[in-house]
């Protein structure tokens, strides 16, 4: 099993939850935004693999 990229969650000031959906803040550092982008990509890949 692949470990998800969770760096973006290492600082509570970088993200928030909109209901149950995590969102990255505009003022988060570039590294956190890239980590969040990788996280979403990994989730999408994981979900598409589970559907097959």
PDB file of N, CA, C and O in Angstrom:
ATOM      1  N   UNK A   1       0.836  -1.181   0.000  1.00  0.00           N
ATOM      2  CA  UNK A   1       0.000   0.000   0.000  1.00  0.00           C
ATOM      3  C   UNK A   1       0.883   1.248   0.000  1.00  0.00           C
ATOM      4  O   UNK A   1       1.906   1.305   0.682  1.00  0.00           O
ATOM      5  N   UNK A   2       0.480   2.203  -0.748  1.00  0.00           N
ATOM      6  CA  UNK A   2       1.232   3.442  -0.898  1.00  0.00           C
ATOM      7  C   UNK A   2       0.855   4.444   0.201  1.00  0.00           C
ATOM      8  O   UNK A   2      -0.319   4.581   0.545  1.00  0.00           O
ATOM      9  N   UNK A   3       1.840   5.132   0.739  1.00  0.00           N
ATOM     10  CA  UNK A   3       1.592   6.135   1.774  1.00  0.00           C
ATOM     11  C   UNK A   3       1.209   7.446   1.099  1.00  0.00           C
ATOM     12  O   UNK A   3       1.900   7.916   0.195  1.00  0.00           O
ATOM     13  N   UNK A   4       0.098   8.034   1.549  1.00  0.00           N
ATOM     14  CA  UNK A   4      -0.363   9.297   0.985  1.00  0.00           C
ATOM     15  C   UNK A   4       0.536  10.447   1.431  1.00  0.00           C
ATOM     16  O   UNK A   4       1.080  10.430   2.535  1.00  0.00           O
ATOM     17  N   UNK A   5       0.684  11.433   0.571  1.00  0.00           N
ATOM     18  CA  UNK A   5       1.456  12.631   0.867  1.00  0.00           C
ATOM     19  C   UNK A   5       0.633  13.517   1.798  1.00  0.00           C
ATOM     20  O   UNK A   5      -0.357  14.110   1.368  1.00  0.00           O
ATOM     21  N   UNK A   6       1.025  13.614   3.059  1.00  0.00           N
ATOM     22  CA  UNK A   6       0.259  14.365   4.048  1.00  0.00           C
ATOM     23  C   UNK A   6       1.025  15.566   4.608  1.00  0.00           C
ATOM     24  O   UNK A   6       0.635  16.107   5.642  1.00  0.00           O
ATOM     25  N   UNK A   7       2.102  15.994   3.949  1.00  0.00           N
ATOM     26  CA  UNK A   7       2.884  17.132   4.441  1.00  0.00           C
ATOM     27  C   UNK A   7       2.015  18.360   4.664  1.00  0.00           C
ATOM     28  O   UNK A   7       2.215  19.098   5.629  1.00  0.00           O
ATOM     29  N   UNK A   8       1.061  18.579   3.782  1.00  0.00           N
ATOM     30  CA  UNK A   8       0.203  19.752   3.869  1.00  0.00           C
ATOM     31  C   UNK A   8      -0.573  19.819   5.180  1.00  0.00           C
ATOM     32  O   UNK A   8      -1.007  20.899   5.580  1.00  0.00           O
ATOM     33  N   UNK A   9      -0.755  18.676   5.861  1.00  0.00           N
ATOM     34  CA  UNK A   9      -1.480  18.648   7.132  1.00  0.00           C
ATOM     35  C   UNK A   9      -0.568  18.881   8.334  1.00  0.00           C
ATOM     36  O   UNK A   9      -1.040  18.871   9.471  1.00  0.00           O
ATOM     37  N   UNK A  10       0.719  19.088   8.108  1.00  0.00           N
ATOM     38  CA  UNK A  10       1.649  19.227   9.224  1.00  0.00           C
ATOM     39  C   UNK A  10       1.542  20.572   9.932  1.00  0.00           C
ATOM     40  O   UNK A  10       2.130  20.754  10.998  1.00  0.00           O
ATOM     41  N   UNK A  11       0.805  21.513   9.359  1.00  0.00           N
ATOM     42  CA  UNK A  11       0.616  22.815   9.986  1.00  0.00           C
ATOM     43  C   UNK A  11      -0.856  23.196   9.844  1.00  0.00           C
ATOM     44  O   UNK A  11      -1.363  23.306   8.728  1.00  0.00           O
ATOM     45  N   UNK A  12      -1.536  23.394  10.957  1.00  0.00           N
ATOM     46  CA  UNK A  12      -2.980  23.688  10.931  1.00  0.00           C
ATOM     47  C   UNK A  12      -3.304  25.012  10.246  1.00  0.00           C
ATOM     48  O   UNK A  12      -4.454  25.234   9.867  1.00  0.00           O
ATOM     49  N   UNK A  13      -2.335  25.884  10.078  1.00  0.00           N
ATOM     50  CA  UNK A  13      -2.563  27.175   9.431  1.00  0.00           C
ATOM     51  C   UNK A  13      -2.573  27.068   7.905  1.00  0.00           C
ATOM     52  O   UNK A  13      -2.895  28.045   7.229  1.00  0.00           O
ATOM     53  N   UNK A  14      -2.231  25.915   7.356  1.00  0.00           N
ATOM     54  CA  UNK A  14      -2.139  25.741   5.909  1.00  0.00           C
ATOM     55  C   UNK A  14      -3.425  25.209   5.286  1.00  0.00           C
ATOM     56  O   UNK A  14      -3.593  25.290   4.069  1.00  0.00           O
ATOM     57  N   UNK A  15      -4.334  24.668   6.090  1.00  0.00           N
ATOM     58  CA  UNK A  15      -5.539  24.056   5.532  1.00  0.00           C
ATOM     59  C   UNK A  15      -6.725  24.290   6.453  1.00  0.00           C
ATOM     60  O   UNK A  15      -6.575  24.716   7.599  1.00  0.00           O
ATOM     61  N   UNK A  16      -7.896  24.003   5.928  1.00  0.00           N
ATOM     62  CA  UNK A  16      -9.135  24.040   6.704  1.00  0.00           C
ATOM     63  C   UNK A  16     -10.091  23.018   6.101  1.00  0.00           C
ATOM     64  O   UNK A  16      -9.856  22.508   5.006  1.00  0.00           O
ATOM     65  N   UNK A  17     -11.148  22.730   6.807  1.00  0.00           N
ATOM     66  CA  UNK A  17     -12.151  21.797   6.314  1.00  0.00           C
ATOM     67  C   UNK A  17     -13.411  22.556   5.953  1.00  0.00           C
ATOM     68  O   UNK A  17     -13.927  23.347   6.743  1.00  0.00           O
ATOM     69  N   UNK A  18     -13.897  22.306   4.755  1.00  0.00           N
ATOM     70  CA  UNK A  18     -15.170  22.847   4.290  1.00  0.00           C
ATOM     71  C   UNK A  18     -16.161  21.699   4.419  1.00  0.00           C
ATOM     72  O   UNK A  18     -16.355  20.927   3.480  1.00  0.00           O
ATOM     73  N   UNK A  19     -16.782  21.592   5.579  1.00  0.00           N
ATOM     74  CA  UNK A  19     -17.573  20.405   5.893  1.00  0.00           C
ATOM     75  C   UNK A  19     -16.601  19.274   6.192  1.00  0.00           C
ATOM     76  O   UNK A  19     -15.838  19.346   7.155  1.00  0.00           O
ATOM     77  N   UNK A  20     -16.626  18.235   5.373  1.00  0.00           N
ATOM     78  CA  UNK A  20     -15.690  17.114   5.529  1.00  0.00           C
ATOM     79  C   UNK A  20     -14.562  17.153   4.504  1.00  0.00           C
ATOM     80  O   UNK A  20     -13.696  16.277   4.496  1.00  0.00           O
ATOM     81  N   UNK A  21     -14.570  18.166   3.640  1.00  0.00           N
ATOM     82  CA  UNK A  21     -13.605  18.248   2.546  1.00  0.00           C
ATOM     83  C   UNK A  21     -12.450  19.174   2.935  1.00  0.00           C
ATOM     84  O   UNK A  21     -12.674  20.342   3.251  1.00  0.00           O
ATOM     85  N   UNK A  22     -11.208  18.655   2.912  1.00  0.00           N
ATOM     86  CA  UNK A  22     -10.080  19.537   3.220  1.00  0.00           C
ATOM     87  C   UNK A  22      -9.799  20.496   2.072  1.00  0.00           C
ATOM     88  O   UNK A  22      -9.939  20.140   0.902  1.00  0.00           O
ATOM     89  N   UNK A  23      -9.407  21.696   2.414  1.00  0.00           N
ATOM     90  CA  UNK A  23      -9.051  22.733   1.438  1.00  0.00           C
ATOM     91  C   UNK A  23      -7.722  23.342   1.861  1.00  0.00           C
ATOM     92  O   UNK A  23      -7.459  23.500   3.053  1.00  0.00           O
ATOM     93  N   UNK A  24      -6.893  23.681   0.895  1.00  0.00           N
ATOM     94  CA  UNK A  24      -5.614  24.327   1.183  1.00  0.00           C
ATOM     95  C   UNK A  24      -5.835  25.839   1.187  1.00  0.00           C
ATOM     96  O   UNK A  24      -6.594  26.357   0.368  1.00  0.00           O
ATOM     97  N   UNK A  25      -5.191  26.532   2.084  1.00  0.00           N
ATOM     98  CA  UNK A  25      -5.346  27.987   2.168  1.00  0.00           C
ATOM     99  C   UNK A  25      -4.486  28.667   1.113  1.00  0.00           C
ATOM    100  O   UNK A  25      -3.429  28.156   0.741  1.00  0.00           O
ATOM    101  N   UNK A  26      -4.934  29.805   0.638  1.00  0.00           N
ATOM    102  CA  UNK A  26      -4.203  30.574  -0.373  1.00  0.00           C
ATOM    103  C   UNK A  26      -2.826  31.004   0.121  1.00  0.00           C
ATOM    104  O   UNK A  26      -1.881  31.081  -0.664  1.00  0.00           O
ATOM    105  N   UNK A  27      -2.705  31.286   1.417  1.00  0.00           N
ATOM    106  CA  UNK A  27      -1.431  31.774   1.945  1.00  0.00           C
ATOM    107  C   UNK A  27      -0.500  30.648   2.416  1.00  0.00           C
ATOM    108  O   UNK A  27       0.535  30.913   3.028  1.00  0.00           O
ATOM    109  N   UNK A  28      -0.865  29.404   2.133  1.00  0.00           N
ATOM    110  CA  UNK A  28       0.011  28.277   2.469  1.00  0.00           C
ATOM    111  C   UNK A  28       1.267  28.338   1.605  1.00  0.00           C
ATOM    112  O   UNK A  28       1.217  28.830   0.477  1.00  0.00           O
ATOM    113  N   UNK A  29       2.395  27.842   2.121  1.00  0.00           N
ATOM    114  CA  UNK A  29       3.619  27.848   1.318  1.00  0.00           C
ATOM    115  C   UNK A  29       3.500  26.937   0.091  1.00  0.00           C
ATOM    116  O   UNK A  29       2.674  26.025   0.047  1.00  0.00           O
ATOM    117  N   UNK A  30       4.334  27.209  -0.884  1.00  0.00           N
ATOM    118  CA  UNK A  30       4.323  26.451  -2.143  1.00  0.00           C
ATOM    119  C   UNK A  30       4.451  24.947  -1.894  1.00  0.00           C
ATOM    120  O   UNK A  30       3.770  24.151  -2.540  1.00  0.00           O
ATOM    121  N   UNK A  31       5.314  24.561  -0.967  1.00  0.00           N
ATOM    122  CA  UNK A  31       5.523  23.142  -0.684  1.00  0.00           C
ATOM    123  C   UNK A  31       4.244  22.481  -0.180  1.00  0.00           C
ATOM    124  O   UNK A  31       3.947  21.342  -0.540  1.00  0.00           O
ATOM    125  N   UNK A  32       3.490  23.194   0.650  1.00  0.00           N
ATOM    126  CA  UNK A  32       2.233  22.650   1.166  1.00  0.00           C
ATOM    127  C   UNK A  32       1.214  22.523   0.036  1.00  0.00           C
ATOM    128  O   UNK A  32       0.469  21.544  -0.018  1.00  0.00           O
ATOM    129  N   UNK A  33       1.177  23.502  -0.862  1.00  0.00           N
ATOM    130  CA  UNK A  33       0.242  23.444  -2.000  1.00  0.00           C
ATOM    131  C   UNK A  33       0.586  22.287  -2.923  1.00  0.00           C
ATOM    132  O   UNK A  33      -0.308  21.595  -3.409  1.00  0.00           O
ATOM    133  N   UNK A  34       1.873  22.072  -3.169  1.00  0.00           N
ATOM    134  CA  UNK A  34       2.300  20.937  -4.008  1.00  0.00           C
ATOM    135  C   UNK A  34       1.955  19.616  -3.331  1.00  0.00           C
ATOM    136  O   UNK A  34       1.501  18.678  -3.986  1.00  0.00           O
ATOM    137  N   UNK A  35       2.171  19.544  -2.023  1.00  0.00           N
ATOM    138  CA  UNK A  35       1.842  18.344  -1.266  1.00  0.00           C
ATOM    139  C   UNK A  35       0.349  18.053  -1.347  1.00  0.00           C
ATOM    140  O   UNK A  35      -0.048  16.900  -1.517  1.00  0.00           O
ATOM    141  N   UNK A  36      -0.484  19.088  -1.228  1.00  0.00           N
ATOM    142  CA  UNK A  36      -1.926  18.921  -1.316  1.00  0.00           C
ATOM    143  C   UNK A  36      -2.329  18.443  -2.708  1.00  0.00           C
ATOM    144  O   UNK A  36      -3.198  17.583  -2.852  1.00  0.00           O
ATOM    145  N   UNK A  37      -1.692  19.004  -3.724  1.00  0.00           N
ATOM    146  CA  UNK A  37      -1.969  18.588  -5.103  1.00  0.00           C
ATOM    147  C   UNK A  37      -1.614  17.106  -5.284  1.00  0.00           C
ATOM    148  O   UNK A  37      -2.368  16.357  -5.906  1.00  0.00           O
ATOM    149  N   UNK A  38      -0.465  16.689  -4.740  1.00  0.00           N
ATOM    150  CA  UNK A  38      -0.063  15.276  -4.813  1.00  0.00           C
ATOM    151  C   UNK A  38      -1.045  14.391  -4.059  1.00  0.00           C
ATOM    152  O   UNK A  38      -1.383  13.301  -4.519  1.00  0.00           O
ATOM    153  N   UNK A  39      -1.500  14.855  -2.911  1.00  0.00           N
ATOM    154  CA  UNK A  39      -2.475  14.115  -2.107  1.00  0.00           C
ATOM    155  C   UNK A  39      -3.754  13.868  -2.906  1.00  0.00           C
ATOM    156  O   UNK A  39      -4.253  12.743  -2.946  1.00  0.00           O
ATOM    157  N   UNK A  40      -4.284  14.911  -3.542  1.00  0.00           N
ATOM    158  CA  UNK A  40      -5.505  14.763  -4.335  1.00  0.00           C
ATOM    159  C   UNK A  40      -5.295  13.801  -5.510  1.00  0.00           C
ATOM    160  O   UNK A  40      -6.174  12.998  -5.826  1.00  0.00           O
ATOM    161  N   UNK A  41      -4.137  13.887  -6.146  1.00  0.00           N
ATOM    162  CA  UNK A  41      -3.822  12.991  -7.256  1.00  0.00           C
ATOM    163  C   UNK A  41      -3.760  11.541  -6.775  1.00  0.00           C
ATOM    164  O   UNK A  41      -4.279  10.639  -7.433  1.00  0.00           O
ATOM    165  N   UNK A  42      -3.125  11.327  -5.628  1.00  0.00           N
ATOM    166  CA  UNK A  42      -3.025   9.986  -5.075  1.00  0.00           C
ATOM    167  C   UNK A  42      -4.402   9.432  -4.711  1.00  0.00           C
ATOM    168  O   UNK A  42      -4.676   8.254  -4.941  1.00  0.00           O
ATOM    169  N   UNK A  43      -5.268  10.273  -4.145  1.00  0.00           N
ATOM    170  CA  UNK A  43      -6.621   9.826  -3.820  1.00  0.00           C
ATOM    171  C   UNK A  43      -7.374   9.425  -5.074  1.00  0.00           C
ATOM    172  O   UNK A  43      -8.061   8.404  -5.093  1.00  0.00           O
ATOM    173  N   UNK A  44      -7.244  10.228  -6.120  1.00  0.00           N
ATOM    174  CA  UNK A  44      -7.926   9.937  -7.376  1.00  0.00           C
ATOM    175  C   UNK A  44      -7.441   8.611  -7.952  1.00  0.00           C
ATOM    176  O   UNK A  44      -8.245   7.795  -8.403  1.00  0.00           O
ATOM    177  N   UNK A  45      -6.121   8.395  -7.938  1.00  0.00           N
ATOM    178  CA  UNK A  45      -5.550   7.143  -8.438  1.00  0.00           C
ATOM    179  C   UNK A  45      -6.016   5.954  -7.601  1.00  0.00           C
ATOM    180  O   UNK A  45      -6.341   4.894  -8.137  1.00  0.00           O
ATOM    181  N   UNK A  46      -6.046   6.140  -6.289  1.00  0.00           N
ATOM    182  CA  UNK A  46      -6.466   5.063  -5.389  1.00  0.00           C
ATOM    183  C   UNK A  46      -7.925   4.711  -5.641  1.00  0.00           C
ATOM    184  O   UNK A  46      -8.284   3.535  -5.701  1.00  0.00           O
ATOM    185  N   UNK A  47      -8.765   5.733  -5.787  1.00  0.00           N
ATOM    186  CA  UNK A  47     -10.191   5.489  -6.022  1.00  0.00           C
ATOM    187  C   UNK A  47     -10.443   4.832  -7.365  1.00  0.00           C
ATOM    188  O   UNK A  47     -11.300   3.955  -7.471  1.00  0.00           O
ATOM    189  N   UNK A  48      -9.709   5.241  -8.396  1.00  0.00           N
ATOM    190  CA  UNK A  48      -9.911   4.638  -9.711  1.00  0.00           C
ATOM    191  C   UNK A  48      -9.415   3.192  -9.720  1.00  0.00           C
ATOM    192  O   UNK A  48      -9.988   2.354 -10.417  1.00  0.00           O
ATOM    193  N   UNK A  49      -8.366   2.884  -8.961  1.00  0.00           N
ATOM    194  CA  UNK A  49      -7.875   1.507  -8.877  1.00  0.00           C
ATOM    195  C   UNK A  49      -8.865   0.634  -8.115  1.00  0.00           C
ATOM    196  O   UNK A  49      -9.026  -0.545  -8.430  1.00  0.00           O
ATOM    197  N   UNK A  50      -9.526   1.206  -7.119  1.00  0.00           N
ATOM    198  CA  UNK A  50     -10.507   0.443  -6.329  1.00  0.00           C
ATOM    199  C   UNK A  50     -11.755   0.162  -7.158  1.00  0.00           C
ATOM    200  O   UNK A  50     -12.428  -0.844  -6.933  1.00  0.00           O
ATOM    201  N   UNK A  51     -12.070   1.025  -8.105  1.00  0.00           N
ATOM    202  CA  UNK A  51     -13.257   0.845  -8.933  1.00  0.00           C
ATOM    203  C   UNK A  51     -13.092  -0.274  -9.959  1.00  0.00           C
ATOM    204  O   UNK A  51     -14.080  -0.787 -10.484  1.00  0.00           O
ATOM    205  N   UNK A  52     -11.864  -0.648 -10.242  1.00  0.00           N
ATOM    206  CA  UNK A  52     -11.625  -1.657 -11.289  1.00  0.00           C
ATOM    207  C   UNK A  52     -11.750  -3.039 -10.768  1.00  0.00           C
ATOM    208  O   UNK A  52     -11.580  -4.000 -11.518  1.00  0.00           O
TER     209      UNK A  52
END
